């Protein structure tokens, strides 16, 4: 393909008309115009020369020093609560920074953008995004890869996530064309993180799927496992629980094939059970909770075991299987005892008391609440609650 000497044109993003219209022309046009064409010139610039020329190195150095002072002035105004004045100073600083160089201008936009995003100064963020669009239009890959990567981060600061994602995709594609597989994967990883961080979960899952495929092709099982997990998490966030389950089943197969990964099985099985429960498939969810509990006990993962029992008990409650619920809480009590969790034991006795009440077994309910009261007194927590339950049952029985 000619190779890296061939510049890859960027996928340019046209700023939406609504964005441009949201900025008043008297704000947008002066900011985007060349500062050297202003009449009169900004006082920080040297007098207009008779013959048109670029600023000399000495003039640029002097301008840079003045702009650094402007930046400090804007910070002081912002800290004094004068945000509107600070915004105007920053706007002036950034506009003049372009004369110093693109990188200096981009650095200033990123620095100021972070502050203004925290202040919800949306018009300024939109204005700076328009300027970034102008800069981006003149850049090509692979020559400007580093600068574009910095711009992707700046677009994110300004809240223009779609453009940031486009740049990441362009960088990934350019790396692929250039034969740089590691850079291709790095950019895809950054793209997936960007999408997930900004709640574009289906898009993040799609990119993680690409990374899974690359890991499989390269025989990198560690990456395959990591990206499968992240893809499944994003599908869960996207409410695609069936899709998440399919990926988690693939993960379980990988875990089961490597004894060193067995400790991760129970927690993942519990997650699968949760997803089946969310889908309303209570039979399958129940079986998965039981499997998760069994594997957690085998691995001495008592916290996972306790959570699985509690979740299974909630399903049985909805099905009216109170005798089974009681059995589960008896098992939960044993788990909490093994874990030496006084709070867990107290909660289990409370649940047992409620189940025995549901079954009409008042003596058993009283016994459970009394055991809970003993622990409540030791822990200094919920003592009044257990005393009230005991008093209520005794009164009802009299």
Secondary structure, DSSP 8 states (H G I E B T S, - for coil): ---TTS-EE-------HHHHHHS-HHHHHHHHS-GGG-SS--TTS----SS-----HHHHHHHHHHHHHHHHHHHHHHHTT-HHHHHHHHHHHHHHHTTT-HHHHHHHHHHHHHHHHHTT-HHHHHHHHHHHHHHHHT-EETTTHHHHHHHHHHHHHHT-HHHHHHHHHHHHHHHHHTT-HHHHHHHHHHHHHHHHHTT-HHHHHHHHHHHHHHHHHTT-HHHHHHHHHHHHHHHHHTT-HHHHHHHHHHHHHHHHT-GGGGGGHHHHHHHHHHHHHHTT-HHHHHHHHHHHHHHHHHTT-HHHHHHHHHHHHHHHHHTT-HHHHHHHHHHHHHHHHHTT-HHHHHHHHHHHHHHHHHTT-HHHHHHHHHHHHHHHHHHTSSHHHHHHHHHHHHHHH-
